């Protein structure tokens, strides 16, 4: 069996594991979103969205990107097999996690009146932000457990922690929304964060790490690399969160809380339900790419392979969403949310470009080019925010979908030329052909649902979905011999 085939199979194996987890999480999320949509309505979702995006912004400001930067250090230490080295890195990391978590909690508590005024235009939510300050500590500590599991390659523990966390979030929050409606948002967010931490901690404790001491000076010295890279990652993440926060505030002030809720719901579909492919692949892809990042040729090969698999899996999902989005929205939320149909249609087309650019952008992290990554994200978020404001101003919710498409098309071009200039990256012929075919099929679905009468649109749409699925199957079969794998499985 060739190394190339093995590489594709490893990508699929990791994607299958975490894809299954993501599908499970999405089922839970669907149930949760449906219940929240019914119990709270667009206004309640808008309030929840503003609270979580605000605290998320503070978290991004204070967590120093340790959730990403530390994975590389822990994975490198784990690869050496030296227990003392592993113990030292993990001890330092845990102290940094506690420090940054407490920083986030204290800062949120102190700024709670100002956050309420800035977010809602009054101080009615001061106490809400004060209570939510504790979630920043819980979430940072949870991130610490997750990073340990990922860096030590305990992917099955990580998968179980994610699944149980999703179930607990549903079980804890729904009764509170049912009995207290909007008043249940704060306690639901706090208890969900707490129980998620307990679950992650339970699985992280299964990893036996030697106990070592680390003075404050040693902690800063050993953790300097994590903090340096993590700070720039945190700043780039802060910019992304900041842009999302600003557009929510703009929509709230211009169109009202209902439109914020609709916007949140629409991009939950794109980011959570359609974006499960990225979440599933990213867990294994980043450490693998980091391992070959020193060799541009190997990195280019892996990036193309990852992008090919990503597009092959994502494209059929996108065609389903393009054709049946109206029914999907009603299923996920309610008829009150059908105004986001057009927004999701446009944004779905942008996901084709996101799939390819997502795979390429990881080379900047794998190379440790944190400054380049920061400027890349700053530029991208700047024009994305501008397009979002213009899109909403002139096109409403549909304009936000168009903005998503235009922004990711530009980002696709941007990261390609950056990777080409600095690391001699090129798209493979196979990837170009696959992206072109699937994009044409996606556009065909878009035009079908827009301009063909409804009964005929579904019939033609199902045909296009079948073609997209067939193309993906044939492409994956060429790369990893799916037929042979099925035959071997039957023999066993």
N, C-alpha and C positions, 0 to 999 in steps of 0.2 A: 504493500500500500504506500503511495507516494506521500511525501511530507505535505504537499499542497492539499491532498484529500484529507489527511489527518487534521490539518489546520481548519478546514471548513467544518469538519466533524466536531472539533473542539468548540468552535464558535456556536454551532447548533446545539451541542450538549449543554453549554453554559446558558444559552438563550432559552433552551427548553426548560431547564431547572427554574430559572428566575422568571421565564415567561409564564410557567405554571403558577408561580407565586403571584405574579402580577395579575393574571387572570382571576385568581382567587380573590386578591385584594380588590380588583375592580368589581367583582360580583358584590362584595361587601360594600364597596363605595357606591355602587348603583343603588343598593337597598338603602344605604344611609342618605344619599342625596335625594332619593325619591321621598323618603319619610320627611326629611328636612324641608323639601320643597312644598310638601303638602301641609306640614305643621307650621312652618314659618313663612312660606311664601317668598316672593322676590325681595321684599323689604328685609325680612329676617336674614336671608342669604347675603344681602348687601351689607348689613351690619356685621355679620360674621366675617365676611370677606375683608371689610375694612379693619376689623380688630386683628385678624390673623396676618394680614399684609403689613400692618404697622409693627406688630411685635416681631414679625419675620424680618423686617428692615432693621430693627434694633439688634436682633440676633446675628444678622449678617455683619453688622458693624462691630460686634464684640467677640465673635467666635474665632476670628483670625484664620478662617479657612482650614482649621485643623481636620475637619471631616474629609478633606481631600488630600491635603499635603502630607498628613501623617501616614496614610495608606502606603505611600511609597517607602517611607523609612521603616515601617514595621515589616512590610513585605521583604525589603532588602535584608533586614536583620534575620527574619525567619529563614531566608534562603541560605544564610551562612550556617545554620544549624547550631550556632553557639548559644547555649542557654543564657549565659551571663550577658551577652550582647542584647539578646531579646529582652531579658528582664530589665536592663538599664533603659532601653528605648521605651518600653511599655510603662515603666515607673515614671519617667520624665513626662511622657504623654498624658498619663492620668492626672498628674499635678497641673499640667497646663490646661486640661479640660476643666478641672475644678475652678481654677483661677479665672478662666474666661467665662465660665458659666455664671459664677458669682458676679462678675463685672456686668454682664448683661442684665441680671436680675436687679441689681442695685440701681443701675442707670435707668431702667424702665420704671422702677418705683419712684425715683426722684423726679423723673420727667413726666409722670402720669398726667398732671393737670395740663401741661403744655401739649402733650400728645392728644388729649381729648379735644382741646381747642383747635388744634391743627387739623385733626382728622374729621371731626364732626361739626366744627364751628361753634362749639360750646363746651362747658366743663362737666356735662352730665355723665360722661363716661370716665371721669377721673378714677373713681373707685374700681371700675372694671379693669383699667390698665394696671392699677396697683395690684389687684389680685392676679392678673395675668403675668406679672413680673416673674413669679415663681416658675412659670412654664419655660422661661428661657434657660433656667438652671437645669430643669428636668430634661429638656431637649438636648442641651449640650452634653449632659452626662450620658444620655441615650446614644448620641452620636459617638461618644467615646467607646461604648461597648460595641457598636456596629463596626467602627473602624478596626477594632481589635479582631473581630471575627473575619472581616474582609482581608485584612493584612496577613493574618495567620492562615488564610485559605480554608477556613471552616465554613464553606459555603452552605452546607446542609443546615448547620446551626443558624446561619444567617437567614436562610429561607424560612425556617420554622419561626424564628423571632418575628420576621415580617408578617407572616400569616396570623400568628396569635395576636400580634399588635393590632392588626386590622379588625379581628373579631372583637377584641376588648373595646376598641374605639366605638364599635357599633352598639355593643351591649350596654356600655356605660352612658353613651350620649342620648340614645333614643328615648329612654324613659324620662330623662330630664326635659327634652324638648316636648314630650307628650304632656307632662304635668305642668311645666312652667313656661312653655312656649319660648318667646324671645328671652325671658329671664333665665332660661336654662343654658344659654350659650356659654356664659363664663364658667360655671361649675363643670359643664361638659368638657370644655377645652382643658381645664386644669386636671381633672381626674383622668382624662384620656392620656395626657402627657405623663402623668405619674405612673399609671399602670403599664404604659408602653416602656417606660424606664425599667420597671421591675422585671418585665419579660426579657428585655435585652440583657439586663444584668444577670439573670438566671442562666442564660446560655453562655455568656462570656465567662462565668465562673467555672464552666466545664473545661476551660483551657488552663492548664497548670503552668503558672508563671512563677519562677523563682523570686522570692522576696529580696529586694536589695534596697539600700538607703540612697537617698539623693538629696544633697543640700540645695538650698535655694540657688547658690552660685552654679552648682553642677547642673541643676535643672535648666537654668538660662543658657548655659554653655552648650549642653547637649541638645536643647530644644531650639537653638538659634536658627538652624536650617529649616525646621518645621514652621517656625513663626515667620521667618523671612518670606518664604514661598507662600505660606498660608495667608500672610497679610495682604499680598497683592491679589491672591485669589479671593480673599474676603472683600477687598475693595471692588473687584470686578463683579462679584456677586451682589455687593451693596448697590452698585450702579444698576444692575438688572432689577433688583427689588425696588430701588428708588424710582426707576422708570415706570414699573408696574404700579407703584404707590401713587405717583403723580397722575397717571392716566385715570386711576380710580377716583382720585380727588376731583380731577377735571370733569369726569363723567358725572360724579355726584353733584357738583356745583352747577353743571350745565343741564343735565337731564334728570337728575334725581337718583334716590337710592334704588328704585326699581331697575333702572338701567345698569347700575353697578351690579345688582344681583344677576341680571341677564348676561352681562359681560362675564362675570365670574363663572356662571353656569356654562356659557359657550366655550370658554377656554379651558374649563375643566374637562370637557369632552375631548378637545384637541390635545391638551397636555397630559391628561390622566388616561383616558380610555384608548385613544389612538396612540399616544406616546408611550404605551407600555413596552413597545419594542425597544426603545432607547433605554428605559430603566432595566429591562431584562439583560440587554447586551452590555451595558456600561459596567456592571459589577465585575465581569471577568476581563473585558476588553482593555480597560486602562492599565491594570497590572501587566497584562501580556504585551501591550504596546511599549510600556516602559522597559520591558526586558530586552526589546530589540531596537530601542530608539537610537542607540549609538550607531546603528547601521542604516543609512538612508534607504538603501535598496530593500532591505528586509521590512523596514517600517512602511515603505510605499506599498509593498506587496500585501502586508497585513491590513492596512487601511482600505485598500481596494476590496479585499476579501470581506472585510467587515461591512463595508458599504453595500456590496452586492447582496449579502445575506439580509441586511437590514431592509433594503428596498424590496427584495423578493418577498419578505414576510409582511412588510407594511403595505405594499401596493394593493393587494386584494382587500385588506381591511378598509383602506381609503375608498375603494370603489363601492363597498357596501355602505359606508357612511354617506357618500355622495348621492347614492340612489335612494336610500331609505332614511335619511336624516330626520325627516318630519316625524316618522313613527318612532325612531330612536329617542328623539327629544321627549316625546309624550311618554314613552316607556321609562326613561331615566328621570324625568321631572314631572311635568304635567302640561296641559294645553296652554297654561299661562306663559310658558317659555318658548312657544313656537316662533315668536319674533326673531329668535337667534338663528333660524334656518339659513338665511342668506349669509350671515357672518361665518357660520361653520362651513358652508360650501366653499367660500373663497379661501378660508384658512386651510381647508383640506388640501387644496392645490399647493399651498405653500409647504406642506409637510413633505412633499417629494424632494424639494430643495433642502429642507432641514435634514432629511435622512442622509444625504450625501455630505453636506457641510458638517454635520455632527461628527461623523467618523473622522473627517480631516482635522477638525479643530483640536482633537485630542493630542495631536502630535506636539502642539505647543506645550501642553502639560507634561507629556512623556519626556520631552527634551529638557524640561525644567526651565523653559523660557517664560518665566512668570511675568516679566516686564512686557514682553511682546504680547502675551496673552491678555494682560491688563489693557493695553492700548487697543488691541483688536476688539475687545468687548466694549470698551468705552465708545469707540467710534460707532460700532454696530448699534449699541443701545441709544446713542444720541439720535441717529437718523430714524431708528424704530419709534422712539418717543415722538419725534416730529411728525412722522407719518401717521401715528396713532391719533394725535391731536387733530391734524388736518382731516384724517379719515372720518373721525367722529363728528367733527364740525360740519363737514360737507356731505357725509354719507350716512351718518348715524351708526347703528350697529353693523350694517353691511360695510361701511367704510372701514371699520376696525378689521374686518376679515380681509378686505383688499390690502390694507396696510400690512397685515401679517404676510400675505403672499409676496408683496413687493420687497419687504424687509428681508425675508429669507432668500429671495432671489439675489439680492445685492450681497447678502452675507455669504452665500454660496460662491459667488465670484471673488469676494474679498479673501476668504480663507484659502481658496484654491491658489490665488496668486501669491499669498504670503508663504504657503507651504512650498510652492514651486520655487520661489526666489531664495528662501533660506535653506530648504532641505531637498531640493531637486525632485520634488514630488510631481507625479503626473497621474491622471486618471487612466486606467486601463481601457483598452478598446471594448472589452466585455462589459465593463461598468457603464460606459457611455451608451452602448446599444441598449442595455437593460433599462437604464434610466429613461432614455428617449421613448422606448416602446411603452413602458408603464405610464409615463407622463401623458402620452397621446391618449391612452385608454382612460386615464383620469379626466382629461379634458373632455373626452367624448361623453363620459358619465355626467359631467358638469353641464354640458350643452343639452344632453338628453333630458335631464330633469328640469332644466330651465325652459326649453322650447318645444318639447314633445308633450302631447296631451297625456294626462295621468295614467289611464289604463295601459296605453302603448308604451309609455315611458318606463314602467316597471318591467314589462316584458323585454324591451331592448336593454334595459339596465341589467337585468339578470344575465343576459347573454354576455354583456361586457364584463360583468363580475367573473363569469366562468372563464372567459378568455384571459383575463388578468391572472386568475388563479392557475390556469393551465401554463401560462408563460412562466410564472414563478416556479411551478413544479418542475418544468422541463429544465430551467436554468439551474435549480438546485440539484436535480438529478445528474446533470452534466458534471457538476463540481464534486459531488460526494456519493454518487451511485446509490440513490435512494432505493431503486428496485432491488439491488443486491443486498442492501441492509434489510429490506422486508423479507427477502427469501431466506437470509440467514436467521432472522428472528423466527420465521415459521418453522425452520428446521429444529431450532432449539426448543 
